[in-house]
Amino acid sequence: MRTSYDMKAGMTWKILAIVSSIVATVFGTYWDIVIDWGLLQRNSKNPWLRDKLLVSNHNVYFVAMGLNVLLRLAWMQSVLGIRGAPFVHRTALITIVACLEIIRRGIWLENEHLNNVGKYRAFKSVPLPFNYDRDHTRGG
């Protein structure tokens, strides 16, 4: 039998989890849009976007920002176990939300291209910390 202390402690942990998830979601969304993607720049030649854009239709970026927020909220509700769609089996809902998270991350490949290739940080291979040929000729 659960005591009132156990129920209060459980509720405290649940509130703490919700608050910390909200803070993490807000911070992660800000980080995605402003820091990683360089959007929402007031002084840009493309209002509220960044100077260098690959897509000519600027509305695409605003839609992507909105989708980022919605998909982060979908992920947060699944992590917290909030039952959003009672007509969908829990395993199916987790699968759908995981696929949506992959889409959310994939939306911004243009930004990765601009930041990595443009600054020559893209590599075809990573050098290994040893020389295989030299070790192989010594017999072991």
N, C-alpha and C positions, 0 to 999 in steps of 0.2 A: 504494500500500500504506500502510495506516494504522500509525503507530508507537504504542508504548505511551503516549508523551506525549500524542498526539492523543486516544487513548481516555480517558486520565485527565482531560484538559481537558474533553472532552465530558461525562464523568460529573460533573465538578465543576459545569458549567453546568446540567446536568439537576437535580442536587441543589439548587442555588441557586434554580432556577425552582420546584421543588416546595416548598421551605421558604418562599419569598416568597409563593407562591400560598396556602399554608396560613395564613400570617400575615394576608394580605389578606382571605381568606375569614372568618377568625375576627373580625377587626376590623370588616369590613363587616356581618357578622351581628349583632354587638353594636350597631353604629351603627344598623342598621335597627330592631332590636327596642327598644332602650333610649332612644336619642337621638331618632330620627325618630318612632317610633310611641308613645313614652312608656310602654311596657309594662314589666313586671317591677318595678313600684313596690311596695315592702314596705308602706308606710304608706297605701296607697290604700284607699278604702272598698270596692273590688273587689279582693280579695287577689291580688297579683302581676300586676294589670292596671293600668289608669289609672282615674281617677275618672269620666271622661266616656266612656261606651260607647253605641254605637248599636244593637248586637246584644244582645238580652237573654240569650241562651245563651252563657255565658262560655267554654264548651269550644271554641267556634268560634275564639277568639283563641289558645288553646293549640295547636289543630290548625294554625292559620295560622303560628304560630311554628315548629312542627316542619316544616311544608312549606317554609318559608323556608330552613331549614338544609339540608334534603334537596335542594332545587332549586339552592341555591348550590353544594353539592358536585357535583351533576350538571354544572353549568356549568364548575366548576373542572376536572373530569376531561376535559371536551371541549377546554378551552383547552390543557391539558397534553398532549393527544393520547393519553391512556390509553385503550386499546381495551377498552371496557366490554361491548359486545355484538357478538361476532364474527358472529352471524347477521344483523345489520343492516348494510346498506351505509353507508359512512362519511358520505356526503352526506345520507342519510336520517337518520342519527343526529344530525348537526349541525342539521338542520331541526327535529327533535323537541326537542332541547335548547334551541334558540332559541325555540321556541313555549312551552316550559316556563318560560323566563326571562321572557317576556311575561306569562305567568300569574302568576309570582312577583311581578312588579311591580304587576300589576293587583289582587292580593289586598288591597292596602292603600289602595284608593281612599277608603275610609271615613275613614282618618286624614287624607288630604289634604283631604277635605271639612270635617272638624272643625277643622283647623288654618288653612286658608285662608279659607273662607267665614265661619267663626266669628270670625275676627280681621279680617274685611273686607279681605283681601288678594287676593281674586279680582277680575279685571278682564274686562270684555267686550271692550275694545279697549285698545291701548297707544297713547298720543299720540305722534305723529311729531315729530321735532325741528325741523320747519319748518312754516310756514303756507302751504299750497298756494294758497289763494285770493289771498293777498297777492302771492305770486310770479307768479301767473297774470295778474293785472291789470296788472302792469308790462310785460307783453309778453315775458316769457321768464323 
